[in-house]
Each structure stands twice: as structure tokens, then as C-alpha cells.
Amino acid sequence: MVLALVLVFLVAPLIELYVILQVAKVIGLPETILLLLAISFMGFWLAKMAGLGALRRLRTPVRSGALPSVEIIDGALVLLACALMIAPGFISDGLAIVLLLPPTRAAARTMVLRRITAGDSLLSRVVAGSTQSNPVTGTVWEAEGWEDPPERPRLGP
């Protein structure tokens, strides 16, 4: 887990910076900045379209009373793509745009669903943890609670 965090927060930005500098060396600094801005705006537009589509697809199963697991994963993948768009760089923007395209998002969704149903990942433990009973005894406890209102302060002697 620590290695993954080091890769995400230290190595990935350094690689992004290297790629930006190499592109700036070839096409110039102003053109590189304009290209990064253009890619980001295109990605924001794609994210908006994909997010609205995911919300529309989420309504159908909710109205019918079914669990919208596929639609929730789609929404999470769109959210991940939006987060990648915030990070400046060609690699993260490229990954975000690829993730926003429906065929590649469907492939990513399949991989996420496979990891969740396999039960061997942190993601599947987090998802399953909210619906399982006590893993040691297998029992479910129900409890009620209440709180008495505080005493009113008395005025005067």
C-alpha cells in the first residue's frame, strides 16, 4: 500500500513533469500550455456528458427498486476520470479521456466488478463490510438509544 502511494504521489507527478517538459521542448512552452488547456476542456466536456449519462442510467434501476451496482461503478469511474483531469499533465489527461469513453469504461467496470466479486481485495472487503453481520459470532444486534433532555437552569434563589 505504501508503494502504491509513493508511486501515485511522487513518481507520477515527476513523470508528468518530464513529459510536459519534453513536449514543451518540441513545440514550445506557450503551445504546450494551450494544448494542456485544450485537452483539459475537452476532458471536462466529456466528463460532463459521461456523468450526466451515468445519472440517467442510475434512475432506471432505482425507480424499479433494483440495486444500481453497475451504474454506481460507472459513476465512480467518471469521478476518477474527473480527478485525473484536475491533475495537470498529458498522461493523466489521456488516462481520464480513455476512461470517459464508454467502451473502455465498460472494460474497467468489468475489472472492478470482478475484483469485488472475487472477495480478495480491499475494495471487496469495504463493499461487503457494510452488509455483513458480526464475522466472529454471525449474530446481528439491534439496539435503541435515547437521551434525556438536559435540566433547565433555575433562575433566582
N, C-alpha and C positions, 0 to 999 in steps of 0.2 A: 504494500500500500504506500509506503514511504517513497519507494522508487517511482511509482506512478505519479505521485505528487511532485517529485523533483522533475520528472520529465515534463509534466504539464506546466509548471510554474517557472522553471529555469531553462530547460533545454528548448522547449517550443518557442518561447519569445526570442531566444538567440537565433534560432533557425529562421524565424520570420524576419528578423532584422537583417540577417545575412542575405536573404532572398530580396528584400526591399533594396538593399544597397547594390546588389548585383544588377537588378532591373534599372535602378537609377543610373548606374554606370553606363548601361547600354542606351537607354532612351532619354536620360536627363532627369533631373530632380523635379522640375515642375510637371513634366508629363507623368512621372511616377505618382506624384500626389494626385493629379487629376484622374489617373487610372484607378488608384485605390478608392477615390471618392465615387467614381462611376460604378465600380464593381459593388461597393457598399450600397449605393442607392438601388441598383438592380436587385441586390440581395434583399434589401428591406422590402421592396415591392413584391418579390417572390415570397418572402416570409409572411407578408400581409395576406396575399392570396391563399397561401397554404394554410395559414392559421384560420382564416375565415372558412375555408373548405373543411378543415377539421372540426370546427364548431358546428357547421351544418350537418356533417355526418354524425356528430355526437348527439344531436337532437333525436334522431330516429330511434336508436335503441332505448334512450331514456324515456321517450314517450310510450314505448311499448313495454317498459318495465324490465328490459334485459340489461345485463351488465355491459357497459361500453368499453371493454378492455382494449380492443383494437384501436378504437378512437382515442382513448386516453394515451396510449403509447404513441399514436400519431401526433397528438398534441405535445407530448413530451419531446419528441424528436424535432418538431418545429421550434419548440422553445430552445432546445440545444442549438439548433441552427441559428436562431436569433442571437444567442450568446456568442457563438462563433463570429457572427457578423460584427459584434461590438469590438472584438479584438482586431486591431489593425494588422493587416498583412495579407499577402496573396494566398498563402497556404490555408489559413483559417477561413478566408472568404470563399476559396474554392471548395473546401470541405462543406461549408454551410450551403452553398448553392447546390452542390451534388446531393446533400441531404434533403434539400427542399424539393427536389424533383420527385414526382410520385413513384416511378419505378425503383429508384434507389432507396427511397424512404420505405417502400414495401419490403425490400430486401433487408434493410436494417431492422424493421419491425419484426420480421420473421426471426432474425437472430436474437432480438431481445426477448421475444416470446419463448423461443427455445431455451434461452438461459433461465428464464423464470420458471418454466415447467420442469427443467432438469433438477431444480432444487439444490444445486451445489454452489450457487453464487450468493454473494451478499445481497444482491438485488432480490433474489427469490426469498431469502430469509426475511428481508424487510417487508416484502409484499405479503408473505404468509404469516408473519408475526402478528399482524393486526387482527387476524381472524382465528387464530388458534387458541385453544384453552391452555391451561397450565400444562407445560410439557412434562413435568415430573409426575403429577398425580392424575392428569387427564380430567380434572374437575373444573367446573366453572362456578365462581362465587358471585352471587348477587348481593348487593348491599344498597342501603339507603342512608342518606345523611340529612341532617338538618342542623340549623344553628339558631339558638335562641337570640332574640333581639337584645341589643345592649340596654342596660338600665339607663333610664333618663336621669340626668343630673338634677338634684333638688336645689331649688333656689331658696335662699333665706334660711333663718335659724330654725 
